[in-house]
Amino acid sequence: MDSISVKTSTNEYAVSIGPGLRFQMERFINKSYSKIFIITDSNVEPLYLPDVLQSLEPSFPVNYTVVPAGESSKSARVYFDIITEVIQSGLDRDSLIIALGGGMVGDLAGFVAATFMRGIDFIQMPTTILAHDSSVGGKVAINHPEGKNLIGSFYPPQAVVYDVDTLHTIPLMEIRSGYAEIVKHSFIHDQPFWEDIEEVDLTKPLLDDQLMNHLFRGIQVKANIVELDEKESNIRQYLNFGHTLGHALESELGYGKLTHGEAVAIGMLFAIKVSEAHFHTELPYQSLFEWLKRNHYPIALPPTINVNNLINRMKKDKKAKKQSVQMVLLRELGEPITESIEDFTLIGLLEQFLRELVDR
Amino acid sequence: MDSISVKTSTNEYAVSIGPGLRFQMERFINKSYSKIFIITDSNVEPLYLPDVLQSLEPSFPVNYTVVPAGESSKSARVYFDIITEVIQSGLDRDSLIIALGGGMVGDLAGFVAATFMRGIDFIQMPTTILAHDSSVGGKVAINHPEGKNLIGSFYPPQAVVYDVDTLHTIPLMEIRSGYAEIVKHSFIHDQPFWEDIEEVDLTKPLLDDQLMNHLFRGIQVKANIVELDEKESNIRQYLNFGHTLGHALESELGYGKLTHGEAVAIGMLFAIKVSEAHFHTELPYQSLFEWLKRNHYPIALPPTINVNNLINRMKKDKKAKKQSVQMVLLRELGEPITESIEDFTLIGLLEQFLRELVDR
């Protein structure tokens, strides 16, 4: 088992990564909680809930709730219903919430923990590769019909328990989605990390050692950044590399057409293209492009996609300030920087980029 | 104008107390906010909203919303509707929310600020005496049908701007309610503070100097305690002096029968009674009792009130731990301490106390 420690303004927590951790939950719980309440979803429940229950029930009174899998459960309605269940299960300030699932479950359960009785302890148990990203850093939220994650808090967990066994049951599309965020962590960090990822073949069964190594290093990049800027006033923005166009594509195409990571993958390609133009430099555009193709990432976008709509959406991004689009660019691989890009420049580059994707 | 500085784990803010502050809001805003959104209620709107708008509009784009006065606006429904208005008004992470009103508005608007886009700045502008308490200390919340303040955060404001002019328009019942919390602050602090309050006559127009002095000292007591224990793990519990029975009375009689402070006043009398029995000491029970009578606090409770129900409610208190009732007692005036009281003892003392109240 590997472990990374993350310091926040209010606590310090360990991210533990290894096989079979779901059978050893008592190792990660070091308070005498009055009750434990597990929040999971309908995909994860049949696979892993019984194991987690079995490892907790000898020591704690445990209740749980299962929400429908999918982003639509990150709603105010579901949030409020869970709060009601939590109250009716008799949880108090000395109780613990466990988020067992992917990013949706972590965000939802984390926001319940952040706001029930003004905040009680919670533990993240991510079960997807993508959640290596969302489970670390303390961002929790639910969606509003007007936009994703508009209601939320910064609320760090007490621990992140990452059982890599659970990653072998996720579909290829979700593996791609999660690996895109690992790629992002490598691009904003350094060349050797990216070169290691370049060797992975996502279409074959993942090798435990390789996967754990990539997750460990990805989490380390993220942890270092959030320790320096917990509330995203500054360098935490670097984690949005690839996300400006990524988010715009997700909402323009309609959620679910591309996974989050697939949209971010295209967003990273574009961010590299813009970086090359902006800094008159050369970056591994070609090697990322080929790796994405080799691993069957969807790359060509529908020719009907509208450049002006995309740019308007990039401006509406939660992180947008003022009028022009803010993008995280790379001066060099491993040297992220936030820059304002004028509409005129952006339109030209985006049109050229979209044409190139179709041509290839 | 007087000012008290409050340090929290994440910021430091000033509580400014004085007349006419609502006309000088620009003095208290030291960032270039993209937008300001004021949340107020239907009682306060006609009295003070125009003044606040007038003092802000030259410098900022301002929107506002008015919720119905009364505790029922502290609901998930109203909260969500305000979030929607806030989004539609175009607020972003660089915007400011102002809570203009009593404790209900402060709690509700504070929770909106705490959770919109994972937290944006907010300023408390309390307009009641009771809110001298709730506006300082960073507790924000909404109610759940199962209990008050069950959904909330610890989220400090950027500033508290307390215009004492606004306190002359509140009804006598609300003056009594607010003064009960000042009395509480004196009892957990020291004798001289209580002796000063003892001289006030709430049935006559309040004298500005005296009121400001009492508010200032009450806020200082509170600020000192929350600085030492922001998240209520420890000595912040002392602020619950009088609240264990107070909360039980409020819910047993039905909210609205007694104001919060009136219920706390009876709760303090009882807490003093229990303290005297527990520590074999003598406390100013009689002088508090007489002050309450002189100022027309409702003291006699309906003879039908059920002692067992009250004790069960005292056990359900959000702050209750384990099985027996926890109460804040006084070893001496100014020396609070949290103690567990056995049911057997509590029943006897409560029955005797209720009989005495009726007899007098």
Chai-1 contact restraints between the chains, C-beta under 6 A:
chainA,res_idxA,chainB,res_idxB,connection_type,confidence,min_distance_angstrom,max_distance_angstrom,comment,restraint_id
A,A76,B,F80,contact,1.0,0.0,6.0,A-B,restraint_1
A,F80,B,A76,contact,1.0,0.0,6.0,A-B,restraint_2
A,I87,B,E146,contact,1.0,0.0,6.0,A-B,restraint_3
A,T115,B,I151,contact,1.0,0.0,6.0,A-B,restraint_4
A,R118,B,G152,contact,1.0,0.0,6.0,A-B,restraint_5
A,R118,B,S153,contact,1.0,0.0,6.0,A-B,restraint_6
A,R118,B,F154,contact,1.0,0.0,6.0,A-B,restraint_7
A,E146,B,I87,contact,1.0,0.0,6.0,A-B,restraint_8
A,I151,B,T115,contact,1.0,0.0,6.0,A-B,restraint_9
A,G152,B,R118,contact,1.0,0.0,6.0,A-B,restraint_10
A,S153,B,R118,contact,1.0,0.0,6.0,A-B,restraint_11
A,F154,B,R118,contact,1.0,0.0,6.0,A-B,restraint_12
